[in-house]
Structures are given as structure tokens and as C-alpha cells.
């Protein structure tokens, strides 16, 4: 069952999210946690990982050298929705697009192995 932190949720985003197979670092007072970025937009990201913070936690998220401060807006199992306090800059969005393009240029076997790893099939 999903746990949504907002009192009222519209379920629709005004900003398009793009799938990005990247690793993120989430820092809290209890320590740092690695996670996988499922998708990202200028205003937030969907993260998957173990021991991620719960709803309303304020935290910095670092993806591919780009840092954004945000709040966990929702939680569903091992996934979290992070809403950034300020939208990503045009420069940061461009850097993320470059990282995604580099990933897509990798051989299919490498991409498949990463997909297996992110889904928890490879340990």
C-alpha cells in the first residue's frame, strides 16, 4: 500500500520526468544512503533504495555531481519521491542529459546488467 505524505495529491505533474539510470547519494543526519534515480525532472526525482528517509525528511540529493536540496514528498515501499526546493538550473539539466546519453551509448549487455542490478536481480 502506498503512503503519500501530502494531504491532497493531484497525481499529475506539471513538469515532465525523464528516466535516468543513475546512482544518487542521499544524506541524512544518520548517514549517507545510495539509491537509484528512477526518473527526474527539474523539480524532483523518484528514488529507489534501502533505508531511505521517510516522508517530510529534508535532505540533499546528489546525482552525477549535481546536488539539490529537497524534501521526501511520498514513500511507497523502497521508492521515495523527492521534491526539490528549487528547480534544477538549465546547466544541471544539460549535465544530466549528457550522463543519460553516455549510459545509452554503452553496450546493451552493460545496460541490461545495470537494469538487473537496479531491479534487485543481481546481487
C-alpha positions in Angstrom: 0.0 0.0 0.0 1.3 3.4 -0.9 1.9 6.0 1.7 1.6 9.5 0.4 2.7 12.4 2.6 0.6 15.2 1.0 -2.9 15.8 2.3 -4.2 16.4 -1.2 -2.5 14.8 -4.1 -3.4 15.6 -7.7 -1.4 12.8 -9.3 -0.4 14.9 -12.2 2.9 16.7 -12.7 3.3 20.0 -14.5 6.9 19.0 -15.3 7.8 16.1 -17.4 10.1 13.5 -15.8 12.8 11.6 -17.8 14.0 8.1 -16.9 17.6 8.3 -15.8 19.6 5.2 -14.9 21.9 6.9 -12.4 23.1 6.4 -8.9 22.2 9.1 -6.3 23.6 9.8 -2.8 21.1 10.8 -0.2 22.5 12.3 3.0 20.7 12.4 6.4 21.8 13.0 10.0 22.0 9.3 10.3 24.4 8.8 7.4 24.6 8.6 3.6 22.4 6.2 1.5 22.9 5.2 -2.1 19.9 4.9 -4.3 18.9 4.6 -7.9 17.3 7.5 -9.7 14.2 6.1 -11.5 13.3 9.3 -13.1 14.0 13.0 -12.6 12.6 16.4 -13.6 13.7 19.9 -12.9 11.5 19.9 -9.7 12.1 16.4 -8.2 13.2 12.8 -8.5 11.9 9.3 -7.9 14.5 7.3 -6.0 14.7 3.6 -5.2 16.8 2.2 -2.4 17.0 0.6 1.0 16.8 2.6 4.3 15.9 5.8 2.5 14.4 8.6 4.7 10.7 8.8 5.4 8.2 11.4 4.5 8.9 15.1 5.2 12.6 14.5 5.7 14.7 17.4 4.4 17.9 16.2 2.6 20.5 16.9 0.0 20.4 14.6 -3.1 23.5 14.3 -5.3 23.2 12.8 -8.7 26.2 12.7 -11.2 27.9 15.5 -9.3 24.7 17.7 -9.2 23.3 18.5 -5.8 19.8 19.6 -4.9 18.2 20.1 -1.6 14.7 18.7 -1.2 12.1 17.0 0.9 10.7 13.5 0.7 7.2 14.1 -0.5 5.9 10.5 -0.7 7.0 6.9 0.0 6.0 3.6 -1.5 7.9 0.5 -0.4 11.6 1.1 -1.3 10.7 4.1 -3.5 10.7 7.8 -2.5 9.6 11.0 -4.2 12.0 13.9 -3.6 10.7 17.4 -4.3 13.5 19.8 -4.9 13.3 23.2 -3.0 14.4 25.0 -6.2 14.2 23.7 -9.8 17.4 22.4 -11.3 19.2 25.0 -13.4 19.5 24.7 -17.2 23.1 23.8 -16.7 22.3 21.0 -14.3 19.6 19.6 -16.6 22.0 19.7 -19.5 24.6 17.7 -17.5 22.0 15.1 -16.5 21.0 14.7 -20.2 24.7 14.2 -21.1 25.0 11.4 -18.4 21.9 9.7 -19.7 23.2 9.9 -23.3 26.5 8.3 -22.1 24.6 5.5 -20.5 22.6 4.9 -23.6 25.8 4.7 -25.7 27.0 1.8 -23.6 26.8 -1.8 -25.0 23.4 -3.4 -24.5 24.9 -6.1 -22.2 26.2 -3.4 -19.8 22.8 -1.6 -19.8 21.0 -4.9 -19.2 23.3 -5.7 -16.2 22.6 -2.3 -14.7 18.9 -2.8 -15.2 19.1 -6.2 -13.4 21.1 -4.6 -10.6 18.6 -1.7 -10.1 15.7 -4.2 -10.0 17.4 -6.3 -7.4 18.0 -9.3 -9.6 21.8 -9.1 -9.4 23.5 -9.1 -6.0 
